[in-house]
């Protein structure tokens, strides 16, 4: 059997996924079933767009439930590792860097893919940027291979 993928996340991230899962199981499923019941009452299902849309939504909800269950089951909670230096980039830490030679300072928290959200300043540990920064320290210059070409950055802070 194939090995299950581990999903790195904070405790807060796991609780957020659990909350979404609970909502889908208790409320959203009932809403979709009700929509299907109403659409069936319209008669001929072969030309019933409301029924088709409700069935599509049901498939999406069930797929998302399975995905969330898998992520929660295989969650690896990111905890503060006191054996590593506070100046070393690791999952769960926030890193500030400047693009060289004269870029603006940017700041991201490195999280697991399950809770990444670049608009919230959270990047996945699987992203090219995070992979390049992990294990590096304040002051290190790092070359990041991106789809748009290589960029160089200097780490200015880790917290």
PyMOL CGO cylinders between C-alpha atoms (Angstrom):
from pymol import cmd
from pymol.cgo import CYLINDER

trace = [
    CYLINDER, 0.00, 0.00, 0.00, 1.25, 3.47, -0.82, 0.3, 1, 1, 1, 1, 1, 1,
    CYLINDER, 1.25, 3.47, -0.82, 2.56, 5.53, 2.05, 0.3, 1, 1, 1, 1, 1, 1,
    CYLINDER, 2.56, 5.53, 2.05, 0.25, 8.35, 3.13, 0.3, 1, 1, 1, 1, 1, 1,
    CYLINDER, 0.25, 8.35, 3.13, 1.53, 11.88, 2.66, 0.3, 1, 1, 1, 1, 1, 1,
    CYLINDER, 1.53, 11.88, 2.66, 2.13, 13.82, 5.85, 0.3, 1, 1, 1, 1, 1, 1,
    CYLINDER, 2.13, 13.82, 5.85, 0.60, 17.27, 6.13, 0.3, 1, 1, 1, 1, 1, 1,
    CYLINDER, 0.60, 17.27, 6.13, 2.61, 19.70, 8.22, 0.3, 1, 1, 1, 1, 1, 1,
    CYLINDER, 2.61, 19.70, 8.22, 0.48, 22.27, 10.00, 0.3, 1, 1, 1, 1, 1, 1,
    CYLINDER, 0.48, 22.27, 10.00, 0.17, 24.29, 13.13, 0.3, 1, 1, 1, 1, 1, 1,
    CYLINDER, 0.17, 24.29, 13.13, -2.33, 23.33, 15.81, 0.3, 1, 1, 1, 1, 1, 1,
    CYLINDER, -2.33, 23.33, 15.81, -4.32, 26.40, 14.75, 0.3, 1, 1, 1, 1, 1, 1,
    CYLINDER, -4.32, 26.40, 14.75, -4.32, 25.18, 11.14, 0.3, 1, 1, 1, 1, 1, 1,
    CYLINDER, -4.32, 25.18, 11.14, -5.53, 21.72, 12.17, 0.3, 1, 1, 1, 1, 1, 1,
    CYLINDER, -5.53, 21.72, 12.17, -8.34, 23.24, 14.23, 0.3, 1, 1, 1, 1, 1, 1,
    CYLINDER, -8.34, 23.24, 14.23, -9.37, 25.38, 11.24, 0.3, 1, 1, 1, 1, 1, 1,
    CYLINDER, -9.37, 25.38, 11.24, -9.54, 22.28, 9.01, 0.3, 1, 1, 1, 1, 1, 1,
    CYLINDER, -9.54, 22.28, 9.01, -11.52, 20.40, 11.68, 0.3, 1, 1, 1, 1, 1, 1,
    CYLINDER, -11.52, 20.40, 11.68, -13.98, 23.29, 11.88, 0.3, 1, 1, 1, 1, 1, 1,
    CYLINDER, -13.98, 23.29, 11.88, -14.47, 23.25, 8.09, 0.3, 1, 1, 1, 1, 1, 1,
    CYLINDER, -14.47, 23.25, 8.09, -14.92, 19.45, 8.18, 0.3, 1, 1, 1, 1, 1, 1,
    CYLINDER, -14.92, 19.45, 8.18, -17.53, 19.69, 10.93, 0.3, 1, 1, 1, 1, 1, 1,
    CYLINDER, -17.53, 19.69, 10.93, -19.42, 22.39, 8.96, 0.3, 1, 1, 1, 1, 1, 1,
    CYLINDER, -19.42, 22.39, 8.96, -19.43, 20.27, 5.80, 0.3, 1, 1, 1, 1, 1, 1,
    CYLINDER, -19.43, 20.27, 5.80, -20.61, 17.16, 7.65, 0.3, 1, 1, 1, 1, 1, 1,
    CYLINDER, -20.61, 17.16, 7.65, -23.34, 18.77, 9.75, 0.3, 1, 1, 1, 1, 1, 1,
    CYLINDER, -23.34, 18.77, 9.75, -24.67, 21.68, 7.71, 0.3, 1, 1, 1, 1, 1, 1,
    CYLINDER, -24.67, 21.68, 7.71, -23.55, 21.61, 4.10, 0.3, 1, 1, 1, 1, 1, 1,
    CYLINDER, -23.55, 21.61, 4.10, -24.45, 17.95, 3.51, 0.3, 1, 1, 1, 1, 1, 1,
    CYLINDER, -24.45, 17.95, 3.51, -28.00, 18.60, 4.74, 0.3, 1, 1, 1, 1, 1, 1,
    CYLINDER, -28.00, 18.60, 4.74, -28.33, 21.70, 2.53, 0.3, 1, 1, 1, 1, 1, 1,
    CYLINDER, -28.33, 21.70, 2.53, -27.24, 19.78, -0.56, 0.3, 1, 1, 1, 1, 1, 1,
    CYLINDER, -27.24, 19.78, -0.56, -29.53, 16.82, 0.17, 0.3, 1, 1, 1, 1, 1, 1,
    CYLINDER, -29.53, 16.82, 0.17, -32.43, 19.26, 0.54, 0.3, 1, 1, 1, 1, 1, 1,
    CYLINDER, -32.43, 19.26, 0.54, -31.54, 20.91, -2.79, 0.3, 1, 1, 1, 1, 1, 1,
    CYLINDER, -31.54, 20.91, -2.79, -31.50, 17.49, -4.48, 0.3, 1, 1, 1, 1, 1, 1,
    CYLINDER, -31.50, 17.49, -4.48, -34.89, 16.63, -2.96, 0.3, 1, 1, 1, 1, 1, 1,
    CYLINDER, -34.89, 16.63, -2.96, -36.40, 19.90, -4.21, 0.3, 1, 1, 1, 1, 1, 1,
    CYLINDER, -36.40, 19.90, -4.21, -34.87, 19.48, -7.67, 0.3, 1, 1, 1, 1, 1, 1,
    CYLINDER, -34.87, 19.48, -7.67, -36.29, 15.94, -7.93, 0.3, 1, 1, 1, 1, 1, 1,
    CYLINDER, -36.29, 15.94, -7.93, -39.75, 17.33, -7.31, 0.3, 1, 1, 1, 1, 1, 1,
    CYLINDER, -39.75, 17.33, -7.31, -39.48, 19.33, -10.55, 0.3, 1, 1, 1, 1, 1, 1,
    CYLINDER, -39.48, 19.33, -10.55, -39.96, 16.13, -12.54, 0.3, 1, 1, 1, 1, 1, 1,
    CYLINDER, -39.96, 16.13, -12.54, -37.91, 14.87, -15.48, 0.3, 1, 1, 1, 1, 1, 1,
    CYLINDER, -37.91, 14.87, -15.48, -34.32, 14.51, -14.24, 0.3, 1, 1, 1, 1, 1, 1,
    CYLINDER, -34.32, 14.51, -14.24, -32.83, 14.25, -17.75, 0.3, 1, 1, 1, 1, 1, 1,
    CYLINDER, -32.83, 14.25, -17.75, -33.42, 17.96, -18.41, 0.3, 1, 1, 1, 1, 1, 1,
    CYLINDER, -33.42, 17.96, -18.41, -33.25, 19.24, -14.85, 0.3, 1, 1, 1, 1, 1, 1,
    CYLINDER, -33.25, 19.24, -14.85, -30.35, 21.66, -14.47, 0.3, 1, 1, 1, 1, 1, 1,
    CYLINDER, -30.35, 21.66, -14.47, -31.12, 22.27, -10.78, 0.3, 1, 1, 1, 1, 1, 1,
    CYLINDER, -31.12, 22.27, -10.78, -30.76, 18.55, -10.10, 0.3, 1, 1, 1, 1, 1, 1,
    CYLINDER, -30.76, 18.55, -10.10, -27.49, 18.36, -12.05, 0.3, 1, 1, 1, 1, 1, 1,
    CYLINDER, -27.49, 18.36, -12.05, -26.07, 21.36, -10.19, 0.3, 1, 1, 1, 1, 1, 1,
    CYLINDER, -26.07, 21.36, -10.19, -27.08, 19.92, -6.81, 0.3, 1, 1, 1, 1, 1, 1,
    CYLINDER, -27.08, 19.92, -6.81, -25.52, 16.54, -7.64, 0.3, 1, 1, 1, 1, 1, 1,
    CYLINDER, -25.52, 16.54, -7.64, -22.31, 18.29, -8.74, 0.3, 1, 1, 1, 1, 1, 1,
    CYLINDER, -22.31, 18.29, -8.74, -22.23, 20.21, -5.47, 0.3, 1, 1, 1, 1, 1, 1,
    CYLINDER, -22.23, 20.21, -5.47, -22.81, 16.99, -3.54, 0.3, 1, 1, 1, 1, 1, 1,
    CYLINDER, -22.81, 16.99, -3.54, -19.84, 15.38, -5.30, 0.3, 1, 1, 1, 1, 1, 1,
    CYLINDER, -19.84, 15.38, -5.30, -17.68, 18.41, -4.47, 0.3, 1, 1, 1, 1, 1, 1,
    CYLINDER, -17.68, 18.41, -4.47, -18.72, 18.40, -0.79, 0.3, 1, 1, 1, 1, 1, 1,
    CYLINDER, -18.72, 18.40, -0.79, -18.07, 14.65, -0.42, 0.3, 1, 1, 1, 1, 1, 1,
    CYLINDER, -18.07, 14.65, -0.42, -14.69, 15.00, -2.13, 0.3, 1, 1, 1, 1, 1, 1,
    CYLINDER, -14.69, 15.00, -2.13, -13.70, 17.88, 0.16, 0.3, 1, 1, 1, 1, 1, 1,
    CYLINDER, -13.70, 17.88, 0.16, -14.81, 15.89, 3.23, 0.3, 1, 1, 1, 1, 1, 1,
    CYLINDER, -14.81, 15.89, 3.23, -12.59, 12.98, 2.17, 0.3, 1, 1, 1, 1, 1, 1,
    CYLINDER, -12.59, 12.98, 2.17, -9.69, 15.35, 1.51, 0.3, 1, 1, 1, 1, 1, 1,
    CYLINDER, -9.69, 15.35, 1.51, -10.04, 17.05, 4.92, 0.3, 1, 1, 1, 1, 1, 1,
    CYLINDER, -10.04, 17.05, 4.92, -10.33, 13.71, 6.74, 0.3, 1, 1, 1, 1, 1, 1,
    CYLINDER, -10.33, 13.71, 6.74, -7.11, 12.54, 5.07, 0.3, 1, 1, 1, 1, 1, 1,
    CYLINDER, -7.11, 12.54, 5.07, -5.28, 15.78, 5.91, 0.3, 1, 1, 1, 1, 1, 1,
    CYLINDER, -5.28, 15.78, 5.91, -6.38, 15.69, 9.55, 0.3, 1, 1, 1, 1, 1, 1,
    CYLINDER, -6.38, 15.69, 9.55, -5.60, 11.96, 9.90, 0.3, 1, 1, 1, 1, 1, 1,
    CYLINDER, -5.60, 11.96, 9.90, -2.09, 12.52, 8.51, 0.3, 1, 1, 1, 1, 1, 1,
    CYLINDER, -2.09, 12.52, 8.51, -1.43, 15.84, 10.23, 0.3, 1, 1, 1, 1, 1, 1,
    CYLINDER, -1.43, 15.84, 10.23, 2.00, 16.44, 11.71, 0.3, 1, 1, 1, 1, 1, 1,
    CYLINDER, 2.00, 16.44, 11.71, 1.75, 19.31, 14.16, 0.3, 1, 1, 1, 1, 1, 1,
    CYLINDER, 1.75, 19.31, 14.16, 4.57, 21.84, 13.89, 0.3, 1, 1, 1, 1, 1, 1,
    CYLINDER, 4.57, 21.84, 13.89, 5.93, 22.52, 17.34, 0.3, 1, 1, 1, 1, 1, 1,
    CYLINDER, 5.93, 22.52, 17.34, 8.66, 24.86, 18.48, 0.3, 1, 1, 1, 1, 1, 1,
    CYLINDER, 8.66, 24.86, 18.48, 11.89, 22.86, 18.31, 0.3, 1, 1, 1, 1, 1, 1,
    CYLINDER, 11.89, 22.86, 18.31, 14.17, 24.14, 21.03, 0.3, 1, 1, 1, 1, 1, 1,
    CYLINDER, 14.17, 24.14, 21.03, 17.11, 22.11, 19.74, 0.3, 1, 1, 1, 1, 1, 1,
    CYLINDER, 17.11, 22.11, 19.74, 17.42, 24.32, 16.65, 0.3, 1, 1, 1, 1, 1, 1,
    CYLINDER, 17.42, 24.32, 16.65, 18.85, 27.80, 16.74, 0.3, 1, 1, 1, 1, 1, 1,
    CYLINDER, 18.85, 27.80, 16.74, 16.26, 30.58, 16.84, 0.3, 1, 1, 1, 1, 1, 1,
    CYLINDER, 16.26, 30.58, 16.84, 18.10, 32.12, 13.86, 0.3, 1, 1, 1, 1, 1, 1,
    CYLINDER, 18.10, 32.12, 13.86, 17.60, 29.08, 11.60, 0.3, 1, 1, 1, 1, 1, 1,
    CYLINDER, 17.60, 29.08, 11.60, 14.67, 28.95, 9.18, 0.3, 1, 1, 1, 1, 1, 1,
    CYLINDER, 14.67, 28.95, 9.18, 12.31, 26.02, 9.82, 0.3, 1, 1, 1, 1, 1, 1,
    CYLINDER, 12.31, 26.02, 9.82, 8.65, 25.15, 9.35, 0.3, 1, 1, 1, 1, 1, 1,
    CYLINDER, 8.65, 25.15, 9.35, 6.47, 27.28, 11.58, 0.3, 1, 1, 1, 1, 1, 1,
    CYLINDER, 6.47, 27.28, 11.58, 8.86, 30.23, 11.69, 0.3, 1, 1, 1, 1, 1, 1,
    CYLINDER, 8.86, 30.23, 11.69, 8.47, 33.63, 10.07, 0.3, 1, 1, 1, 1, 1, 1,
    CYLINDER, 8.47, 33.63, 10.07, 11.34, 34.70, 7.87, 0.3, 1, 1, 1, 1, 1, 1,
    CYLINDER, 11.34, 34.70, 7.87, 12.12, 38.17, 6.50, 0.3, 1, 1, 1, 1, 1, 1,
    CYLINDER, 12.12, 38.17, 6.50, 14.37, 38.59, 3.48, 0.3, 1, 1, 1, 1, 1, 1,
    CYLINDER, 14.37, 38.59, 3.48, 15.35, 41.12, 0.84, 0.3, 1, 1, 1, 1, 1, 1,
    CYLINDER, 15.35, 41.12, 0.84, 15.70, 40.36, -2.82, 0.3, 1, 1, 1, 1, 1, 1,
    CYLINDER, 15.70, 40.36, -2.82, 19.21, 41.20, -4.00, 0.3, 1, 1, 1, 1, 1, 1,
    CYLINDER, 19.21, 41.20, -4.00, 20.61, 43.53, -5.09, 0.3, 1, 1, 1, 1, 1, 1,
    CYLINDER, 20.61, 43.53, -5.09, 18.09, 46.15, -3.97, 0.3, 1, 1, 1, 1, 1, 1,
    CYLINDER, 18.09, 46.15, -3.97, 14.66, 44.65, -3.38, 0.3, 1, 1, 1, 1, 1, 1,
    CYLINDER, 14.66, 44.65, -3.38, 12.10, 45.45, -0.73, 0.3, 1, 1, 1, 1, 1, 1,
    CYLINDER, 12.10, 45.45, -0.73, 11.90, 43.41, 2.45, 0.3, 1, 1, 1, 1, 1, 1,
    CYLINDER, 11.90, 43.41, 2.45, 9.33, 40.62, 2.39, 0.3, 1, 1, 1, 1, 1, 1,
    CYLINDER, 9.33, 40.62, 2.39, 8.10, 38.45, 5.26, 0.3, 1, 1, 1, 1, 1, 1,
    CYLINDER, 8.10, 38.45, 5.26, 6.50, 35.00, 5.15, 0.3, 1, 1, 1, 1, 1, 1,
    CYLINDER, 6.50, 35.00, 5.15, 5.62, 32.29, 7.62, 0.3, 1, 1, 1, 1, 1, 1,
    CYLINDER, 5.62, 32.29, 7.62, 6.58, 28.83, 6.41, 0.3, 1, 1, 1, 1, 1, 1,
    CYLINDER, 6.58, 28.83, 6.41, 3.72, 26.40, 7.00, 0.3, 1, 1, 1, 1, 1, 1,
    CYLINDER, 3.72, 26.40, 7.00, 2.60, 23.05, 5.63, 0.3, 1, 1, 1, 1, 1, 1,
    CYLINDER, 2.60, 23.05, 5.63, 0.81, 22.92, 2.30, 0.3, 1, 1, 1, 1, 1, 1,
    CYLINDER, 0.81, 22.92, 2.30, -2.53, 22.36, 4.05, 0.3, 1, 1, 1, 1, 1, 1,
    CYLINDER, -2.53, 22.36, 4.05, -2.61, 25.87, 5.48, 0.3, 1, 1, 1, 1, 1, 1,
    CYLINDER, -2.61, 25.87, 5.48, -0.56, 27.87, 2.99, 0.3, 1, 1, 1, 1, 1, 1,
    CYLINDER, -0.56, 27.87, 2.99, -2.07, 31.17, 1.90, 0.3, 1, 1, 1, 1, 1, 1,
    CYLINDER, -2.07, 31.17, 1.90, 0.32, 33.61, 0.19, 0.3, 1, 1, 1, 1, 1, 1,
    CYLINDER, 0.32, 33.61, 0.19, -2.20, 36.45, 0.58, 0.3, 1, 1, 1, 1, 1, 1,
    CYLINDER, -2.20, 36.45, 0.58, -1.99, 35.92, 4.35, 0.3, 1, 1, 1, 1, 1, 1,
    CYLINDER, -1.99, 35.92, 4.35, 1.82, 35.74, 4.24, 0.3, 1, 1, 1, 1, 1, 1,
    CYLINDER, 1.82, 35.74, 4.24, 1.91, 31.94, 4.69, 0.3, 1, 1, 1, 1, 1, 1,
    CYLINDER, 1.91, 31.94, 4.69, 3.90, 29.91, 2.16, 0.3, 1, 1, 1, 1, 1, 1,
    CYLINDER, 3.90, 29.91, 2.16, 4.03, 26.15, 1.80, 0.3, 1, 1, 1, 1, 1, 1,
    CYLINDER, 4.03, 26.15, 1.80, 7.13, 24.26, 2.88, 0.3, 1, 1, 1, 1, 1, 1,
    CYLINDER, 7.13, 24.26, 2.88, 6.91, 22.65, -0.58, 0.3, 1, 1, 1, 1, 1, 1,
    CYLINDER, 6.91, 22.65, -0.58, 7.24, 25.99, -2.42, 0.3, 1, 1, 1, 1, 1, 1,
    CYLINDER, 7.24, 25.99, -2.42, 10.53, 26.82, -4.18, 0.3, 1, 1, 1, 1, 1, 1,
    CYLINDER, 10.53, 26.82, -4.18, 11.07, 29.81, -1.86, 0.3, 1, 1, 1, 1, 1, 1,
    CYLINDER, 11.07, 29.81, -1.86, 10.56, 27.81, 1.35, 0.3, 1, 1, 1, 1, 1, 1,
    CYLINDER, 10.56, 27.81, 1.35, 12.64, 24.86, 0.15, 0.3, 1, 1, 1, 1, 1, 1,
    CYLINDER, 12.64, 24.86, 0.15, 15.53, 27.23, -0.55, 0.3, 1, 1, 1, 1, 1, 1,
    CYLINDER, 15.53, 27.23, -0.55, 15.24, 29.01, 2.81, 0.3, 1, 1, 1, 1, 1, 1,
    CYLINDER, 15.24, 29.01, 2.81, 14.77, 26.00, 5.13, 0.3, 1, 1, 1, 1, 1, 1,
    CYLINDER, 14.77, 26.00, 5.13, 17.85, 25.34, 7.24, 0.3, 1, 1, 1, 1, 1, 1,
    CYLINDER, 17.85, 25.34, 7.24, 19.46, 28.69, 6.40, 0.3, 1, 1, 1, 1, 1, 1,
    CYLINDER, 19.46, 28.69, 6.40, 20.30, 31.41, 8.96, 0.3, 1, 1, 1, 1, 1, 1,
    CYLINDER, 20.30, 31.41, 8.96, 20.12, 35.18, 9.34, 0.3, 1, 1, 1, 1, 1, 1,
    CYLINDER, 20.12, 35.18, 9.34, 22.61, 36.82, 6.99, 0.3, 1, 1, 1, 1, 1, 1,
    CYLINDER, 22.61, 36.82, 6.99, 22.73, 33.91, 4.53, 0.3, 1, 1, 1, 1, 1, 1,
    CYLINDER, 22.73, 33.91, 4.53, 22.38, 34.72, 0.84, 0.3, 1, 1, 1, 1, 1, 1,
    CYLINDER, 22.38, 34.72, 0.84, 20.24, 32.16, -0.93, 0.3, 1, 1, 1, 1, 1, 1,
    CYLINDER, 20.24, 32.16, -0.93, 19.56, 31.51, -4.62, 0.3, 1, 1, 1, 1, 1, 1,
    CYLINDER, 19.56, 31.51, -4.62, 15.92, 30.55, -5.16, 0.3, 1, 1, 1, 1, 1, 1,
    CYLINDER, 15.92, 30.55, -5.16, 15.02, 28.68, -8.33, 0.3, 1, 1, 1, 1, 1, 1,
    CYLINDER, 15.02, 28.68, -8.33, 11.59, 29.86, -9.47, 0.3, 1, 1, 1, 1, 1, 1,
    CYLINDER, 11.59, 29.86, -9.47, 9.64, 29.16, -12.67, 0.3, 1, 1, 1, 1, 1, 1,
    CYLINDER, 9.64, 29.16, -12.67, 10.42, 32.76, -13.68, 0.3, 1, 1, 1, 1, 1, 1,
    CYLINDER, 10.42, 32.76, -13.68, 14.17, 32.32, -13.17, 0.3, 1, 1, 1, 1, 1, 1,
    CYLINDER, 14.17, 32.32, -13.17, 16.62, 32.36, -10.30, 0.3, 1, 1, 1, 1, 1, 1,
    CYLINDER, 16.62, 32.36, -10.30, 16.49, 35.14, -7.71, 0.3, 1, 1, 1, 1, 1, 1,
    CYLINDER, 16.49, 35.14, -7.71, 18.90, 35.88, -4.89, 0.3, 1, 1, 1, 1, 1, 1,
    CYLINDER, 18.90, 35.88, -4.89, 17.73, 36.86, -1.43, 0.3, 1, 1, 1, 1, 1, 1,
    CYLINDER, 17.73, 36.86, -1.43, 19.40, 37.64, 1.90, 0.3, 1, 1, 1, 1, 1, 1,
    CYLINDER, 19.40, 37.64, 1.90, 17.74, 36.51, 5.14, 0.3, 1, 1, 1, 1, 1, 1,
    CYLINDER, 17.74, 36.51, 5.14, 17.41, 39.45, 7.52, 0.3, 1, 1, 1, 1, 1, 1,
    CYLINDER, 17.41, 39.45, 7.52, 15.29, 38.02, 10.34, 0.3, 1, 1, 1, 1, 1, 1,
    CYLINDER, 15.29, 38.02, 10.34, 13.85, 34.75, 11.64, 0.3, 1, 1, 1, 1, 1, 1,
    CYLINDER, 13.85, 34.75, 11.64, 11.22, 34.60, 14.38, 0.3, 1, 1, 1, 1, 1, 1,
]
cmd.load_cgo(trace, "trace")
